[in-house]
């Protein structure tokens, strides 16, 4: 029929397989792109908790502690 013979149907079948492969690759590329963009940055290290002396200095800087209180608490922590 229409001069295709047996090779015509095989050609039609290969186009279908080719289309499936094409759209499958497009879908995989989209999934990889979305996962890459939405992944958290691995280069940012987690912030460490401040030690007691740093907290004490921050409280003193904010005015929550007076000079004498700061000095006593700093000595209690064993800092210079």
N, C-alpha and C positions, 0 to 999 in steps of 0.2 A: 504494500500500500504506500503510495506517494514516493516510491523508490527508495525507502529506507532499508528494507530488508531486515535481517537479523541484527545488523550493527546499529540500526536506528534506535532500537529499544535499549541496547546496551549503553549507547550514548546518552539517552534520556535518563537512565539509572545513574550514570556517573555524575550527571549534573545535579541530581538530587543529593547524592553523597557529598559532592563538593559544596553545595549550599549548606548542608548540615555542619560540615567542618568549618565553613566560614562563620556562620552564626555562633557556633560553639566557641571559636577563638575570640570573637567579639565579646561574648558573655564572660569568658575567663578574664579578658583584659579589663573589663569593667569591675569585676569582683576584686581583682588585684589592686586596681587603682583606688577603689573605695577603702579597702583594708589598709593600704599604705597611707592614705590621707588621714584616716580616722585613728591610726595607731598613736599612742602617746609617745612623746619624744623621749628616747632612751638616753639622750646626752645630758639631760638635766638631772643632776644628782639630788636625792632627797635632802631636805634641809635638816640639819642636826639640831637637836634640842639645846638651848643655851644652858650653860652651866650656872651654878648658884651665884658665882661672883658676877657674871654678866647680868643676871636678873637684878642683883643688888645694885649694880651701877646704874641700870636703867631706872629703877625706882628712885634712886637718889637724883638722877638727872631730871625726872618728872616732878620732883619736889615732894614725893610721898614720904621721904625720910629726911630727918635733919642730919647735920654734919656729925653730931655726936652718936646718933643711932647708927649711921653708916659706918663710923669708925669701929664701934663695938661689934657690929655684925660681921664686918670684914675680918676683925681679929678672931671672932668665933669660927670663921671659915678657914682660918689659917693662912690667909693671904697677906701679902705685904702692903 
